[in-house]
Amino acid sequence: MSRLTTEPTLLRPAAQNLGQPVRMTRQRQSVLQHLSNSPGFQSAQQIHSALAASGTPIGLATVYRSLTALSQNHEIDELKTAEGETLYRHCATQKHHHHLVCRVCGTAKEITGPSLENFLTTVAANNEFTDLEHVIEIWGTCANCRRP
């Protein structure tokens, strides 16, 4: 995986696709299974290469379509690096959460923070904002990558 150098922004699926069921094709299942067994965010090209290496016949365009459908169904998260590359990850929960992401290897940990959520709600209320949405990704270097 290339070095992740700066903080990403989480991409939001198109509003018209929210909540619509996604047909689970064999290819989508292969992509989802691969991401479920991977600890960090990966690009479509990395996913395609890994599936091809494991003997799964799937085209790169099909990988992209599968990732789009899975993201729109909130089964995977996607984020965009400062370099413009979109990365994908399967999360253990579909509930609201944030990530700690290693800049070096891309390993990601899901985190929740009630104190943070309460703070953001208070800040919004104090500024007369409602219908809140936010994404917080915390970037750093994991313990494995810090080791000499």
C-alpha positions as CSV (number, residue, x, y, z in Angstrom):
1,M,0.0,0.0,0.0
2,S,1.3,3.5,-0.8
3,R,2.0,5.8,2.1
4,L,-1.1,7.7,3.2
5,T,0.1,11.2,3.6
6,T,-2.8,13.4,4.6
7,E,-6.3,13.2,6.1
8,P,-9.1,12.1,3.8
9,T,-12.7,13.1,3.5
10,L,-15.4,10.5,3.7
11,L,-17.5,10.3,0.6
12,R,-21.3,10.3,1.0
13,P,-23.5,8.2,-1.3
14,A,-26.0,9.9,-3.4
15,A,-29.2,10.7,-1.5
16,Q,-31.5,9.0,-4.0
17,N,-29.8,5.7,-3.5
18,L,-29.9,5.7,0.3
19,G,-31.9,2.8,1.8
20,Q,-32.4,1.0,-1.5
21,P,-31.6,-2.7,-1.3
22,V,-28.6,-3.8,-3.2
23,R,-28.7,-7.2,-5.0
24,M,-25.8,-9.3,-3.7
25,T,-24.2,-10.7,-6.8
26,R,-21.4,-13.2,-6.7
27,Q,-18.9,-10.4,-7.6
28,R,-20.2,-8.1,-4.8
29,Q,-20.0,-11.0,-2.4
30,S,-16.3,-11.6,-3.4
31,V,-15.5,-7.9,-2.9
32,L,-17.2,-7.7,0.4
33,Q,-15.6,-10.9,1.6
34,H,-12.2,-9.7,0.6
35,L,-12.7,-6.4,2.5
36,S,-14.1,-8.2,5.5
37,N,-10.9,-10.1,5.8
38,S,-8.7,-7.0,5.4
39,P,-7.7,-4.8,8.3
40,G,-7.3,-1.5,6.5
41,F,-8.6,0.7,3.7
42,Q,-7.7,-0.4,0.1
43,S,-8.0,1.0,-3.4
44,A,-10.2,-0.6,-6.1
45,Q,-6.9,-1.6,-7.9
46,Q,-5.6,-3.3,-4.8
47,I,-8.9,-5.2,-4.3
48,H,-8.9,-6.2,-7.9
49,S,-5.3,-7.4,-7.8
50,A,-5.9,-9.4,-4.6
51,L,-9.0,-11.1,-6.0
52,A,-7.3,-11.9,-9.3
53,A,-4.3,-13.4,-7.3
54,S,-6.7,-15.6,-5.4
55,G,-8.3,-16.9,-8.6
56,T,-11.5,-14.9,-8.5
57,P,-12.4,-13.9,-12.0
58,I,-13.6,-10.3,-11.8
59,G,-13.0,-7.2,-14.0
60,L,-11.8,-3.9,-12.6
61,A,-15.0,-2.1,-13.8
62,T,-17.0,-4.7,-11.9
63,V,-15.0,-4.1,-8.8
64,Y,-15.7,-0.4,-9.1
65,R,-19.5,-1.0,-9.6
66,S,-19.5,-3.4,-6.7
67,L,-17.8,-0.9,-4.4
68,T,-20.2,1.8,-5.4
69,A,-23.2,-0.4,-4.6
70,L,-21.8,-1.6,-1.3
71,S,-21.0,1.9,-0.3
72,Q,-24.5,3.2,-1.2
73,N,-25.9,0.4,1.0
74,H,-23.7,1.4,3.9
75,E,-21.9,-2.0,3.9
76,I,-18.5,-0.4,3.4
77,D,-16.9,2.9,4.1
78,E,-15.0,4.9,1.6
79,L,-12.6,7.8,2.0
80,K,-10.6,9.9,-0.4
81,T,-6.9,10.7,0.2
82,A,-5.4,14.1,-0.4
83,E,-3.9,12.6,-3.6
84,G,-7.5,11.9,-4.9
85,E,-7.4,8.1,-4.5
86,T,-10.6,6.5,-3.1
87,L,-10.0,3.8,-0.5
88,Y,-12.5,1.3,0.8
89,R,-13.0,-0.8,4.0
90,H,-15.7,-3.1,5.5
91,C,-16.7,-2.0,8.9
92,A,-17.9,-4.3,11.7
93,T,-20.8,-2.0,12.5
94,Q,-23.1,0.1,10.4
95,K,-23.7,2.4,13.4
96,H,-22.1,5.8,13.5
97,H,-18.4,5.5,14.2
98,H,-15.0,7.0,13.4
99,H,-11.7,5.6,12.4
100,L,-8.1,5.6,13.6
101,V,-6.0,5.1,10.4
102,C,-2.3,4.4,10.1
103,R,-0.7,6.7,7.6
104,V,2.0,4.1,6.8
105,C,0.1,0.7,6.3
106,G,-3.5,1.8,6.2
107,T,-4.7,-0.3,9.1
108,A,-7.9,1.1,10.5
109,K,-9.6,0.7,13.9
110,E,-13.2,1.7,14.5
111,I,-13.8,4.0,17.4
112,T,-16.8,5.6,19.1
113,G,-16.8,8.6,21.4
114,P,-19.9,9.6,23.3
115,S,-18.0,12.6,24.8
116,L,-17.1,13.8,21.3
117,E,-20.7,13.3,20.0
118,N,-22.0,15.3,23.0
119,F,-19.5,18.1,22.4
120,L,-20.5,18.3,18.7
121,T,-24.2,18.4,19.5
122,T,-23.6,21.2,22.1
123,V,-21.5,23.2,19.7
124,A,-24.2,22.9,17.0
125,A,-27.0,23.8,19.3
126,N,-25.1,26.8,20.6
127,N,-24.8,28.0,17.0
128,E,-28.4,27.1,16.1
129,F,-27.5,24.2,13.8
130,T,-29.6,21.1,13.4
131,D,-29.7,18.0,11.2
132,L,-26.0,17.3,11.9
133,E,-23.7,15.1,10.0
134,H,-20.0,14.7,10.6
135,V,-17.1,12.5,9.8
136,I,-14.0,12.2,11.9
137,E,-10.9,10.2,10.8
138,I,-7.9,10.3,13.0
139,W,-4.6,9.7,11.3
140,G,-1.4,8.6,12.9
141,T,1.2,5.8,12.9
142,C,0.2,2.4,14.4
143,A,2.5,0.5,16.9
144,N,3.6,-2.0,14.2
145,C,4.8,0.7,11.9
146,R,6.6,2.6,14.7
147,R,8.7,-0.4,15.5
148,P,12.3,-0.3,14.1
